[in-house]
Amino acid sequence: MTEASVTIQITPTSLPSIPTFMGEVTTFAQVLTHTGVLKTIQEQVRFARARFDTYDLIDFVAVLIGYAVSGEPTLKAFYERLAPFAESFMALFGRNQLPHRSTLSRFLAALDQASVEALRTLFQRDLLARKPFASPRGLFDRTEGQWIVMDVDGTRQAARQRALPQTEDLPAPHRRFDQVCAPGYQGRKRGEVVRTRTVVLQAHTHQFLGTFGGSGNGDYRSELRRAIQVITTYATHLRLPTASILVRLDGLYGDAAPLLDVLSADLGVIARSRAYHLLDLEMVKQTLARTPVHVSAHPESGMTRALYDCPAVPLTPTGKEVRLVVATHPVTTSSSPVGVERDGTVYELFVSTLPSPAFTASDVLDLYLHRGSFETVLADEDVEQNADRWYSHTPCGQEFSQILAQWAWNWGNSFLQQSCARPNLLQPLRRNLLRKKSLHRQIRLRRRSSMALPNGLALRLQEAFPVLRFPRSLMAHCAALPTTRCILKNDAQSVMAPCGSCMRHASAIAVPVLCGHSVKRAAPRSNHAG
């Protein structure tokens, strides 16, 4: 048998493939231009600085947006991948020349605080102006009262520093991260110095409301006050009573002073307290001497906690009163990372302004432990954008880039709600479904949206955020929980694959893709004709 010959043709002309993130950048650029966001940034964020040649601030904003959307691990890798298409990339933003990496570095190093605050103001104004969600959603208690949960917590990034000789005949060592980092708590991250930033998240829509960074462990008190100001403005703009805004905090803010900062703004609060001197109050001792109001078992760890409810406990001798839930469990072989141990029992304290019977003691505990969903959002942000990575060695440059990264996150979140769920396809179906619902179905759905069941038991909090799905619709995958992102990164599996390309402002053709794991790598159609 004669072997078949193989012909290989080569050409010296290089034909690089289009970066996978260019489609998403195109969508972002077109929407930002159409909504006037780019023009607003160009006009209202003013920064005059020499030695930038012909570049303007909007040129660097375009690069940072593309970098955040691209998902490339480093700025060097982003520039290398973008180099053959630099002119086309900048043309998407109405510019004609891509700044060099060194020019971008000098720009970020020269930024001042006024420019950062101007960008932050536009970011928060755009967040309030656009309404990608029909309502701010929320959590419904046992009396059908609505609450909006806001998560405030810190995330950190560590930097490695090699050891340098320090002798009398050598000058003091100069570190590149001296301005942006300082020694501090590193958590599980390796490094010698860290930078901490406080993040504000709307728990129901997964929209970022702000970021405030600082070297080392940061100034958590001042950052919390700025977060409170942002949350108050958010509630006022949406005409929500501040008492219905629930700020969820971890043990870092468990002292009386940070909690009083929140309460003085008339905001609700739920937090883990580390004021263990409250256990010595007579009213708390009397409550602990009684039978626990509830015994809670964690569904994953299996830990059993006995709950004691104190409805009114003063934070300070002359301060405001809060609700105190004490959770106890026996001491195990390993020491407990949280709580205080007394006489073979571990005591954990949770303070809140949640009323009873709208929230039982078990509800308070479950709602606080559900704070872990915030960590999931931060993990998604690390995978998609890695906003904690180093953009600059100066505080202003780092903060400027992280604000743009959060802005891009919120835009992508709103694209999933507005662009993917086409009104002409989904709205008629939604109306037909609602017409066919019986009264019993409406009551059952309403109860499912709350934390209460007819038998008096409580649903798990994961079920307190329902979403209406359309099982018989080709666009059913568009009705997704807020945790799903439509931001596509490199070759990662795309959650938007079944929808094809359905962005309204992009120049694309919408086709059904049923056999591919990704829109970019869809399997070819089989030839049934032989």
Order of alpha helices (4+ residues) and beta strands (2+ residues): alpha-alpha-alpha-alpha-alpha-alpha-alpha-beta-beta-beta-beta-alpha-beta-alpha-beta-alpha-beta-beta-beta-beta-beta-alpha-alpha-alpha-alpha-alpha
